[in-house]
Amino acid sequence: MNDDDHGEYTRREKREEKMRTFSEIKLRRSCLCWLLQAVCLLSAIYIIGTRALGFSENYGMKLIADDALIKSRPQICENQCRPLGSEALPKGIVAKTSNLEMRPLWGNPKKPKSSVSLLAMAVGLKQKLLVNEMVTKFLESGFAVMLFHYDGIVDEWKQYGWNGHVIHVSALNQTKWWFAKRFLHPDIVNAYDYVFLWDEDLGVENFHPTEYISIIKEEGFEISQPALDVNKSEVHHQITARGRRGNVHRRTYKHGECDRNSTAPPCTGWIEMMAPVFSKTAWRCVWYMIQNDLIHAWGLDVLLGYCAQGDRMQNVGVVDAEYVIHYGLPTLGEPKDKVASSSPGALDKRVEVRRQSFNEYRIFQRRWESAINSDKCWTDPYPGPTKKIVMTHVQHP
């Protein structure tokens, strides 16, 4: 081998050695990179696993703690019935009801005997003498009193000493049923055992509120009315006329219409609407049946028995021992200027009120029939056709 060949071999050998060295370096780098990736992956797995294990342990401990807390709560907590909307509050701070008792702006309030019943009336200033007699008698008997002023006049009642002791609500040309739906919610009047929702044209000379309540409690009446003095009253239905054979009556007898086998209004289980008296449980039911947009409440009287908390033939009745006079005075729709109202072409507002009452009566009947047909979960306790009751007058506010 000459020097040139030897030199060429030496150069080739160096190149091969350099290539082997580069390959080894590249392999080592590759191994190192793989090792670094493996270490990073293992580290990530370790970190995530550790955290997951810690979370799992903490979550498990939390579940155990929550379960222990739940098990440590009294069993009664599972059966608590809280008013809708009060779930975020502790039970002891929830005030579920109210009343109509007035409170002073300062100082300690006097502690009179709490009213156990409520008288609510729609009133106008024209009948102030009758209203004064009723309010005076009911306040003396420990009632709370609420007056609905359908003529918008409130200040003129200040002439009476009791004015500051009653609640006044004013809305022009509204009936007592409009007021009752909006201001006598069952939760507001729940403090009162009985709600007297009366017209203003009643004479109470022979009526005593406390004696009346004693009788209806003894008789078990959930819905009732005082009988009418037939000699002085405008009587529209025979069942409301005063009888003289006992303290109360639950049915009436009329040839060809009502006998001892009758089971439905107007023969039994029925009262008229000028002076109804409701227990608070019955009123809760009746309030729901009052339609918000039907302000004359025609047709409601026929269905009151559904709210009698049992047999309407037993729990609905008329009290003869405590009776009133129904004067039948026109109020809503009565023209202020009778001369102008009698001129040709003038609108007879009383006729319009009567027409509206009949229209609402038909609407209410259709709604009742529709409700019966659509509610598959409701069973009618009084199946069979309802005897039609002839409406003979325009009810007062």
RACORJO-V460046 format. One line per field, one symbol per residue. phi: phi as a letter, one per 20 degrees, with the letter a starting at -180 (. if undefined). burial: 1 if it has 9 or more other C-alpha atoms within 8 Angstrom, else 0. A space follows every 50 residues. Layout:
phi=???
burial=???
This chain:
phi=.fffffffffffffffffffffffffffffffffffffffffffffffff fffffffffffffffffffffeffffffdfddggndfedfgfeedecbbd fedffbmeffdffffdbcdcceccffdffffgfffgffffeneeccddee emecffeffefegfdcedccbfldeffffffeccggfeeffdfcdeddfe ededgddcgffffgffffemfecbbffdffecdeddcffeffdceafbbd bccbgmcccfefccfeebmbcedebfcdfffffgffgfefefddeemfnf ffdggfdelqfffdecadeefdccddfmefcfnfffdffffefgnffeff fffffffffffffffffffffffeefeddffcfofeffdfedbefef
burial=00000100000000000000000000000000000000000000000000 00000000000000000000000000000000000000000000000100 00000000000000111111111110110111111111100111111111 10110001000010011101100111111110011101111111111111 11110011100100110000111111111100101000111110001111 11100001100001111111110011111111111110010001111111 11011011100111111111111111100001100000001000000011 01110011011001100000010000000000000000000000011
